[in-house]
Amino acid sequence: MAVKAANLLEKTPEQSDGALHWKLLTGRNAMLKISVYGICDEDGWHIINYLRTLTEA
């Protein structure tokens, strides 16, 4: 059964960069850790930086 994705524009502003990075690295609930998709630690930080640009708009 598919899981509905969270609205990241609502969820990310209240969380620190470190908290988001930890969730990307370890996974959470139905979300797999980023290494499963071949995404490295450094790219995880790039993803967070990109999400921050979306919340600034």
PDB file of N, CA, C and O in Angstrom:
ATOM      1  N   MET A   1       0.843  -1.175   0.000  1.00  0.00           N
ATOM      2  CA  MET A   1       0.000   0.000   0.000  1.00  0.00           C
ATOM      3  C   MET A   1       0.894   1.247   0.000  1.00  0.00           C
ATOM      4  O   MET A   1       1.845   1.336   0.776  1.00  0.00           O
ATOM      5  N   ALA A   2       0.588   2.179  -0.852  1.00  0.00           N
ATOM      6  CA  ALA A   2       1.368   3.408  -0.969  1.00  0.00           C
ATOM      7  C   ALA A   2       1.122   4.317   0.234  1.00  0.00           C
ATOM      8  O   ALA A   2       0.027   4.359   0.796  1.00  0.00           O
ATOM      9  N   VAL A   3       2.162   5.033   0.603  1.00  0.00           N
ATOM     10  CA  VAL A   3       2.085   5.985   1.715  1.00  0.00           C
ATOM     11  C   VAL A   3       2.086   7.385   1.125  1.00  0.00           C
ATOM     12  O   VAL A   3       2.891   7.694   0.247  1.00  0.00           O
ATOM     13  N   LYS A   4       1.194   8.224   1.601  1.00  0.00           N
ATOM     14  CA  LYS A   4       1.129   9.604   1.122  1.00  0.00           C
ATOM     15  C   LYS A   4       2.361  10.373   1.614  1.00  0.00           C
ATOM     16  O   LYS A   4       2.704  10.328   2.795  1.00  0.00           O
ATOM     17  N   ALA A   5       3.004  11.063   0.705  1.00  0.00           N
ATOM     18  CA  ALA A   5       4.200  11.834   1.057  1.00  0.00           C
ATOM     19  C   ALA A   5       3.824  13.057   1.885  1.00  0.00           C
ATOM     20  O   ALA A   5       2.766  13.656   1.695  1.00  0.00           O
ATOM     21  N   ALA A   6       4.708  13.410   2.799  1.00  0.00           N
ATOM     22  CA  ALA A   6       4.495  14.598   3.632  1.00  0.00           C
ATOM     23  C   ALA A   6       4.693  15.857   2.796  1.00  0.00           C
ATOM     24  O   ALA A   6       5.442  15.852   1.819  1.00  0.00           O
ATOM     25  N   ASN A   7       4.024  16.923   3.182  1.00  0.00           N
ATOM     26  CA  ASN A   7       4.225  18.220   2.556  1.00  0.00           C
ATOM     27  C   ASN A   7       5.464  18.841   3.190  1.00  0.00           C
ATOM     28  O   ASN A   7       5.397  19.384   4.293  1.00  0.00           O
ATOM     29  N   LEU A   8       6.589  18.762   2.496  1.00  0.00           N
ATOM     30  CA  LEU A   8       7.848  19.216   3.067  1.00  0.00           C
ATOM     31  C   LEU A   8       7.895  20.719   3.299  1.00  0.00           C
ATOM     32  O   LEU A   8       8.641  21.188   4.159  1.00  0.00           O
ATOM     33  N   LEU A   9       7.113  21.477   2.546  1.00  0.00           N
ATOM     34  CA  LEU A   9       7.096  22.924   2.756  1.00  0.00           C
ATOM     35  C   LEU A   9       6.470  23.274   4.101  1.00  0.00           C
ATOM     36  O   LEU A   9       6.747  24.337   4.655  1.00  0.00           O
ATOM     37  N   GLU A  10       5.638  22.397   4.624  1.00  0.00           N
ATOM     38  CA  GLU A  10       5.040  22.619   5.945  1.00  0.00           C
ATOM     39  C   GLU A  10       5.904  22.044   7.055  1.00  0.00           C
ATOM     40  O   GLU A  10       5.922  22.582   8.163  1.00  0.00           O
ATOM     41  N   LYS A  11       6.612  20.973   6.781  1.00  0.00           N
ATOM     42  CA  LYS A  11       7.331  20.237   7.822  1.00  0.00           C
ATOM     43  C   LYS A  11       8.762  20.715   8.077  1.00  0.00           C
ATOM     44  O   LYS A  11       9.250  20.584   9.200  1.00  0.00           O
ATOM     45  N   THR A  12       9.443  21.260   7.081  1.00  0.00           N
ATOM     46  CA  THR A  12      10.866  21.548   7.252  1.00  0.00           C
ATOM     47  C   THR A  12      11.208  22.830   8.007  1.00  0.00           C
ATOM     48  O   THR A  12      12.225  22.838   8.701  1.00  0.00           O
ATOM     49  N   PRO A  13      10.441  23.905   7.926  1.00  0.00           N
ATOM     50  CA  PRO A  13      10.896  25.138   8.587  1.00  0.00           C
ATOM     51  C   PRO A  13      11.118  24.995  10.089  1.00  0.00           C
ATOM     52  O   PRO A  13      11.995  25.660  10.641  1.00  0.00           O
ATOM     53  N   GLU A  14      10.360  24.160  10.751  1.00  0.00           N
ATOM     54  CA  GLU A  14      10.458  24.028  12.202  1.00  0.00           C
ATOM     55  C   GLU A  14      11.585  23.092  12.655  1.00  0.00           C
ATOM     56  O   GLU A  14      11.853  22.991  13.852  1.00  0.00           O
ATOM     57  N   GLN A  15      12.233  22.422  11.732  1.00  0.00           N
ATOM     58  CA  GLN A  15      13.268  21.452  12.081  1.00  0.00           C
ATOM     59  C   GLN A  15      14.657  21.979  11.728  1.00  0.00           C
ATOM     60  O   GLN A  15      14.844  22.663  10.722  1.00  0.00           O
ATOM     61  N   SER A  16      15.617  21.646  12.574  1.00  0.00           N
ATOM     62  CA  SER A  16      16.995  22.071  12.306  1.00  0.00           C
ATOM     63  C   SER A  16      17.573  21.285  11.130  1.00  0.00           C
ATOM     64  O   SER A  16      17.077  20.216  10.776  1.00  0.00           O
ATOM     65  N   ASP A  17      18.622  21.832  10.538  1.00  0.00           N
ATOM     66  CA  ASP A  17      19.288  21.130   9.440  1.00  0.00           C
ATOM     67  C   ASP A  17      19.802  19.776   9.917  1.00  0.00           C
ATOM     68  O   ASP A  17      19.705  18.780   9.200  1.00  0.00           O
ATOM     69  N   GLY A  18      20.347  19.745  11.125  1.00  0.00           N
ATOM     70  CA  GLY A  18      20.864  18.493  11.670  1.00  0.00           C
ATOM     71  C   GLY A  18      19.783  17.439  11.842  1.00  0.00           C
ATOM     72  O   GLY A  18      20.014  16.261  11.572  1.00  0.00           O
ATOM     73  N   ALA A  19      18.604  17.854  12.291  1.00  0.00           N
ATOM     74  CA  ALA A  19      17.491  16.911  12.468  1.00  0.00           C
ATOM     75  C   ALA A  19      17.051  16.347  11.123  1.00  0.00           C
ATOM     76  O   ALA A  19      16.796  15.149  11.006  1.00  0.00           O
ATOM     77  N   LEU A  20      16.963  17.193  10.120  1.00  0.00           N
ATOM     78  CA  LEU A  20      16.581  16.725   8.786  1.00  0.00           C
ATOM     79  C   LEU A  20      17.633  15.771   8.220  1.00  0.00           C
ATOM     80  O   LEU A  20      17.296  14.751   7.618  1.00  0.00           O
ATOM     81  N   HIS A  21      18.899  16.108   8.417  1.00  0.00           N
ATOM     82  CA  HIS A  21      19.980  15.266   7.907  1.00  0.00           C
ATOM     83  C   HIS A  21      19.946  13.895   8.581  1.00  0.00           C
ATOM     84  O   HIS A  21      20.118  12.875   7.914  1.00  0.00           O
ATOM     85  N   TRP A  22      19.729  13.862   9.877  1.00  0.00           N
ATOM     86  CA  TRP A  22      19.659  12.593  10.602  1.00  0.00           C
ATOM     87  C   TRP A  22      18.519  11.734  10.049  1.00  0.00           C
ATOM     88  O   TRP A  22      18.676  10.528   9.863  1.00  0.00           O
ATOM     89  N   LYS A  23      17.369  12.366   9.788  1.00  0.00           N
ATOM     90  CA  LYS A  23      16.226  11.616   9.247  1.00  0.00           C
ATOM     91  C   LYS A  23      16.533  11.068   7.852  1.00  0.00           C
ATOM     92  O   LYS A  23      16.128   9.955   7.518  1.00  0.00           O
ATOM     93  N   LEU A  24      17.247  11.849   7.040  1.00  0.00           N
ATOM     94  CA  LEU A  24      17.633  11.360   5.713  1.00  0.00           C
ATOM     95  C   LEU A  24      18.593  10.173   5.821  1.00  0.00           C
ATOM     96  O   LEU A  24      18.493   9.212   5.058  1.00  0.00           O
ATOM     97  N   LEU A  25      19.523  10.251   6.773  1.00  0.00           N
ATOM     98  CA  LEU A  25      20.525   9.195   6.915  1.00  0.00           C
ATOM     99  C   LEU A  25      19.959   7.908   7.500  1.00  0.00           C
ATOM    100  O   LEU A  25      20.377   6.815   7.118  1.00  0.00           O
ATOM    101  N   THR A  26      19.019   8.029   8.416  1.00  0.00           N
ATOM    102  CA  THR A  26      18.534   6.847   9.126  1.00  0.00           C
ATOM    103  C   THR A  26      17.184   6.353   8.642  1.00  0.00           C
ATOM    104  O   THR A  26      16.800   5.218   8.923  1.00  0.00           O
ATOM    105  N   GLY A  27      16.460   7.197   7.917  1.00  0.00           N
ATOM    106  CA  GLY A  27      15.107   6.839   7.512  1.00  0.00           C
ATOM    107  C   GLY A  27      14.139   7.085   8.658  1.00  0.00           C
ATOM    108  O   GLY A  27      14.541   7.346   9.792  1.00  0.00           O
ATOM    109  N   ARG A  28      12.876   6.998   8.341  1.00  0.00           N
ATOM    110  CA  ARG A  28      11.878   7.240   9.377  1.00  0.00           C
ATOM    111  C   ARG A  28      10.557   6.659   8.893  1.00  0.00           C
ATOM    112  O   ARG A  28      10.082   6.990   7.806  1.00  0.00           O
ATOM    113  N   ASN A  29       9.975   5.797   9.703  1.00  0.00           N
ATOM    114  CA  ASN A  29       8.720   5.138   9.359  1.00  0.00           C
ATOM    115  C   ASN A  29       8.820   4.495   7.966  1.00  0.00           C
ATOM    116  O   ASN A  29       9.675   3.638   7.744  1.00  0.00           O
ATOM    117  N   ALA A  30       7.963   4.898   7.039  1.00  0.00           N
ATOM    118  CA  ALA A  30       7.958   4.296   5.695  1.00  0.00           C
ATOM    119  C   ALA A  30       9.075   4.835   4.803  1.00  0.00           C
ATOM    120  O   ALA A  30       9.334   4.278   3.736  1.00  0.00           O
ATOM    121  N   MET A  31       9.740   5.916   5.228  1.00  0.00           N
ATOM    122  CA  MET A  31      10.804   6.514   4.423  1.00  0.00           C
ATOM    123  C   MET A  31      12.110   5.752   4.638  1.00  0.00           C
ATOM    124  O   MET A  31      12.587   5.644   5.767  1.00  0.00           O
ATOM    125  N   LEU A  32      12.680   5.233   3.574  1.00  0.00           N
ATOM    126  CA  LEU A  32      13.953   4.519   3.663  1.00  0.00           C
ATOM    127  C   LEU A  32      15.099   5.507   3.779  1.00  0.00           C
ATOM    128  O   LEU A  32      14.973   6.663   3.374  1.00  0.00           O
ATOM    129  N   LYS A  33      16.216   5.053   4.331  1.00  0.00           N
ATOM    130  CA  LYS A  33      17.393   5.921   4.410  1.00  0.00           C
ATOM    131  C   LYS A  33      17.918   6.213   3.006  1.00  0.00           C
ATOM    132  O   LYS A  33      17.756   5.401   2.094  1.00  0.00           O
ATOM    133  N   ILE A  34      18.547   7.378   2.839  1.00  0.00           N
ATOM    134  CA  ILE A  34      18.940   7.835   1.504  1.00  0.00           C
ATOM    135  C   ILE A  34      19.979   6.944   0.855  1.00  0.00           C
ATOM    136  O   ILE A  34      20.065   6.905  -0.372  1.00  0.00           O
ATOM    137  N   SER A  35      20.777   6.223   1.641  1.00  0.00           N
ATOM    138  CA  SER A  35      21.804   5.369   1.039  1.00  0.00           C
ATOM    139  C   SER A  35      21.192   4.237   0.218  1.00  0.00           C
ATOM    140  O   SER A  35      21.847   3.703  -0.677  1.00  0.00           O
ATOM    141  N   VAL A  36      19.952   3.866   0.509  1.00  0.00           N
ATOM    142  CA  VAL A  36      19.251   2.844  -0.273  1.00  0.00           C
ATOM    143  C   VAL A  36      19.114   3.293  -1.726  1.00  0.00           C
ATOM    144  O   VAL A  36      19.092   2.470  -2.642  1.00  0.00           O
ATOM    145  N   TYR A  37      19.023   4.601  -1.924  1.00  0.00           N
ATOM    146  CA  TYR A  37      18.860   5.167  -3.267  1.00  0.00           C
ATOM    147  C   TYR A  37      20.188   5.586  -3.887  1.00  0.00           C
ATOM    148  O   TYR A  37      20.210   6.180  -4.965  1.00  0.00           O
ATOM    149  N   GLY A  38      21.299   5.280  -3.209  1.00  0.00           N
ATOM    150  CA  GLY A  38      22.616   5.634  -3.730  1.00  0.00           C
ATOM    151  C   GLY A  38      22.989   7.084  -3.490  1.00  0.00           C
ATOM    152  O   GLY A  38      23.886   7.608  -4.151  1.00  0.00           O
ATOM    153  N   ILE A  39      22.320   7.737  -2.561  1.00  0.00           N
ATOM    154  CA  ILE A  39      22.603   9.144  -2.241  1.00  0.00           C
ATOM    155  C   ILE A  39      23.596   9.177  -1.084  1.00  0.00           C
ATOM    156  O   ILE A  39      23.371   8.545  -0.052  1.00  0.00           O
ATOM    157  N   CYS A  40      24.686   9.908  -1.253  1.00  0.00           N
ATOM    158  CA  CYS A  40      25.723   9.958  -0.217  1.00  0.00           C
ATOM    159  C   CYS A  40      25.401  11.038   0.817  1.00  0.00           C
ATOM    160  O   CYS A  40      24.492  11.850   0.638  1.00  0.00           O
ATOM    161  N   ASP A  41      26.168  11.021   1.895  1.00  0.00           N
ATOM    162  CA  ASP A  41      25.991  11.961   3.001  1.00  0.00           C
ATOM    163  C   ASP A  41      26.051  13.419   2.525  1.00  0.00           C
ATOM    164  O   ASP A  41      25.203  14.233   2.890  1.00  0.00           O
ATOM    165  N   GLU A  42      27.046  13.732   1.719  1.00  0.00           N
ATOM    166  CA  GLU A  42      27.210  15.114   1.235  1.00  0.00           C
ATOM    167  C   GLU A  42      25.994  15.552   0.409  1.00  0.00           C
ATOM    168  O   GLU A  42      25.525  16.682   0.544  1.00  0.00           O
ATOM    169  N   ASP A  43      25.499  14.676  -0.425  1.00  0.00           N
ATOM    170  CA  ASP A  43      24.316  15.011  -1.219  1.00  0.00           C
ATOM    171  C   ASP A  43      23.086  15.208  -0.337  1.00  0.00           C
ATOM    172  O   ASP A  43      22.174  15.953  -0.692  1.00  0.00           O
ATOM    173  N   GLY A  44      23.066  14.539   0.809  1.00  0.00           N
ATOM    174  CA  GLY A  44      21.982  14.758   1.773  1.00  0.00           C
ATOM    175  C   GLY A  44      21.939  16.211   2.218  1.00  0.00           C
ATOM    176  O   GLY A  44      20.864  16.796   2.353  1.00  0.00           O
ATOM    177  N   TRP A  45      23.118  16.794   2.445  1.00  0.00           N
ATOM    178  CA  TRP A  45      23.174  18.212   2.806  1.00  0.00           C
ATOM    179  C   TRP A  45      22.704  19.100   1.659  1.00  0.00           C
ATOM    180  O   TRP A  45      22.073  20.131   1.892  1.00  0.00           O
ATOM    181  N   HIS A  46      23.003  18.711   0.430  1.00  0.00           N
ATOM    182  CA  HIS A  46      22.533  19.481  -0.726  1.00  0.00           C
ATOM    183  C   HIS A  46      21.001  19.438  -0.814  1.00  0.00           C
ATOM    184  O   HIS A  46      20.365  20.431  -1.165  1.00  0.00           O
ATOM    185  N   ILE A  47      20.432  18.301  -0.499  1.00  0.00           N
ATOM    186  CA  ILE A  47      18.962  18.176  -0.490  1.00  0.00           C
ATOM    187  C   ILE A  47      18.362  19.121   0.542  1.00  0.00           C
ATOM    188  O   ILE A  47      17.369  19.794   0.267  1.00  0.00           O
ATOM    189  N   ILE A  48      18.956  19.175   1.720  1.00  0.00           N
ATOM    190  CA  ILE A  48      18.456  20.065   2.777  1.00  0.00           C
ATOM    191  C   ILE A  48      18.575  21.518   2.345  1.00  0.00           C
ATOM    192  O   ILE A  48      17.648  22.304   2.541  1.00  0.00           O
ATOM    193  N   ASN A  49      19.711  21.879   1.757  1.00  0.00           N
ATOM    194  CA  ASN A  49      19.873  23.258   1.272  1.00  0.00           C
ATOM    195  C   ASN A  49      18.821  23.600   0.227  1.00  0.00           C
ATOM    196  O   ASN A  49      18.291  24.711   0.217  1.00  0.00           O
ATOM    197  N   TYR A  50      18.519  22.656  -0.647  1.00  0.00           N
ATOM    198  CA  TYR A  50      17.478  22.881  -1.655  1.00  0.00           C
ATOM    199  C   TYR A  50      16.111  23.062  -0.988  1.00  0.00           C
ATOM    200  O   TYR A  50      15.354  23.959  -1.359  1.00  0.00           O
ATOM    201  N   LEU A  51      15.800  22.225  -0.022  1.00  0.00           N
ATOM    202  CA  LEU A  51      14.511  22.374   0.681  1.00  0.00           C
ATOM    203  C   LEU A  51      14.408  23.731   1.355  1.00  0.00           C
ATOM    204  O   LEU A  51      13.336  24.335   1.375  1.00  0.00           O
ATOM    205  N   ARG A  52      15.503  24.211   1.901  1.00  0.00           N
ATOM    206  CA  ARG A  52      15.495  25.536   2.547  1.00  0.00           C
ATOM    207  C   ARG A  52      15.184  26.636   1.535  1.00  0.00           C
ATOM    208  O   ARG A  52      14.507  27.606   1.876  1.00  0.00           O
ATOM    209  N   THR A  53      15.661  26.503   0.305  1.00  0.00           N
ATOM    210  CA  THR A  53      15.359  27.538  -0.692  1.00  0.00           C
ATOM    211  C   THR A  53      13.864  27.538  -1.025  1.00  0.00           C
ATOM    212  O   THR A  53      13.307  28.589  -1.341  1.00  0.00           O
ATOM    213  N   LEU A  54      13.216  26.391  -0.958  1.00  0.00           N
ATOM    214  CA  LEU A  54      11.783  26.325  -1.230  1.00  0.00           C
ATOM    215  C   LEU A  54      10.973  27.001  -0.137  1.00  0.00           C
ATOM    216  O   LEU A  54       9.951  27.626  -0.418  1.00  0.00           O
ATOM    217  N   THR A  55      11.417  26.881   1.102  1.00  0.00           N
ATOM    218  CA  THR A  55      10.663  27.466   2.212  1.00  0.00           C
ATOM    219  C   THR A  55      10.883  28.970   2.330  1.00  0.00           C
ATOM    220  O   THR A  55      10.113  29.656   3.003  1.00  0.00           O
ATOM    221  N   GLU A  56      11.922  29.487   1.686  1.00  0.00           N
ATOM    222  CA  GLU A  56      12.171  30.934   1.696  1.00  0.00           C
ATOM    223  C   GLU A  56      11.233  31.690   0.773  1.00  0.00           C
ATOM    224  O   GLU A  56      10.975  32.876   0.978  1.00  0.00           O
ATOM    225  N   ALA A  57      10.727  31.011  -0.236  1.00  0.00           N
ATOM    226  CA  ALA A  57       9.895  31.679  -1.258  1.00  0.00           C
ATOM    227  C   ALA A  57       8.556  32.099  -0.716  1.00  0.00           C
ATOM    228  O   ALA A  57       7.747  32.670  -1.446  1.00  0.00           O
TER     229      ALA A  57
END
